[in-house]
Amino acid sequence: MDFLHTIDIALFNFLNGTISNPALDFFMPIITKQNVWGIPIALVAITGIIIGDKKTKYIMLGVIFAVGLGDHISSGILKPLVGQLRPCKELAELQLRINCGGKFGFVSGHATGTMIMATWFGYHYKKWMPYFVAFALLVSFSRIYVGVHWPSDVLGGMILGIGLGRGFIYVWSRYIIPKIGG
């Protein structure tokens, strides 16, 4: 485990410090804030539920449920269970660009949630998949850059998010589509 943590530290130091520059120092604290992207996404989902067709309503309800479950698993179960300290709680030298947050970091809830959305929306809106994935990768990277997550926290969150997203797609295609006739 020490060897893997050594790799985590080296990669973190590179992504958090070595590549630092004024443009990223300005942009990453903005993109990492859930309110910047979460509120518009929530408004789109709510609008889809209110005025969308039957399929759109199910897609939007599905993403809300999937992201909520992902947040519970990542922050409510895995973080306390694994107990991995955030880099901003462990390292004396780092570039901390936002508030450190809670004590534990594995897995990143931001990485989990954005990968669930990328997987889910990419399945339903295939031509937009590269943009959804790029957005999820950008938010995930921002968590390391601002100093609040190890690369392993982010990678774990991304894997969890893809897995949960794929699980919801399976349930969708097996149980929901036959019921709504899509």
C-alpha positions, -999 to 999 in steps of 0.1 A, spaced: 0 0 0 29 24 7 40 20 -29 6 30 -43 4 59 -19 38 71 -31 25 70 -67 -6 89 -55 16 116 -38 38 120 -69 9 123 -93 -9 146 -69 22 169 -66 25 170 -104 -12 178 -110 -16 201 -80 17 219 -81 40 214 -111 15 223 -137 1 253 -118 -5 284 -138 -26 315 -135 -53 304 -159 -59 271 -141 -56 288 -108 -85 310 -118 -106 284 -137 -104 253 -116 -118 267 -83 -149 278 -104 -154 246 -123 -150 225 -91 -180 242 -74 -211 222 -77 -233 252 -77 -217 265 -109 -228 234 -129 -251 215 -105 -278 242 -104 -281 245 -143 -281 207 -146 -308 204 -119 -329 231 -136 -327 212 -170 -337 180 -152 -366 196 -135 -377 213 -167 -375 180 -185 -397 164 -158 -423 192 -161 -425 198 -198 -408 168 -214 -423 138 -231 -427 105 -212 -393 93 -221 -376 125 -212 -394 125 -178 -380 90 -171 -345 100 -182 -344 131 -160 -359 112 -130 -334 85 -136 -304 108 -135 -317 125 -103 -321 91 -86 -288 78 -99 -268 108 -88 -285 108 -54 -277 72 -49 -241 77 -61 -237 106 -36 -249 84 -8 -226 56 -17 -196 78 -22 -199 102 7 -222 83 31 -207 49 29 -173 47 12 -156 78 26 -161 68 63 -156 31 55 -122 35 37 -111 64 59 -85 78 35 -75 113 45 -77 141 19 -43 154 7 -52 188 23 -55 170 56 -23 150 52 3 171 33 19 202 47 30 214 13 3 217 -14 -16 243 -33 -50 245 -16 -72 266 -37 -106 261 -20 -118 250 14 -104 215 22 -138 199 30 -145 169 51 -118 146 66 -120 117 42 -117 117 4 -121 82 -11 -141 83 -33 -146 117 -48 -184 125 -49 -178 150 -77 -161 123 -99 -188 98 -90 -217 121 -98 -203 136 -130 -194 102 -144 -229 89 -136 -243 118 -155 -218 113 -184 -226 76 -186 -264 81 -183 -268 111 -206 -243 97 -231 -264 66 -234 -295 85 -240 -280 113 -261 -252 96 -280 -240 124 -302 -233 145 -270 -213 117 -253 -179 133 -259 -190 165 -242 -205 148 -212 -173 128 -207 -151 159 -212 -171 177 -186 -169 148 -161 -131 146 -167 -127 183 -162 -146 184 -130 -127 153 -117 -93 168 -126 -103 200 -109 -107 182 -76 -70 172 -77 -59 206 -90 -76 225 -62 -60 202 -36 -89 183 -21 -85 148 -36 -59 123 -44 -58 109 -79 -69 76 -64 -100 93 -49 -109 107 -83 -102 74 -102 -122 55 -77 -151 79 -80 -150 78 -118 -150 39 -117 -179 40 -93 -198 65 -114 -194 46 -146 -205 14 -128 -236 30 -113 -244 47 -146 -241 14 -164 -263 -3 -137 -290 23 -142 -288 19 -180 -293 -19 -175 -324 -13 -153 -336 13 -177 -333 -9 -208 -346 -40 -190 -375 -27 -169 -384 9 -178 -383 10 -217 -406 -20 -220 -431 -3 -197 -431 31 -214 -428 17 -249 -396 36 -259 
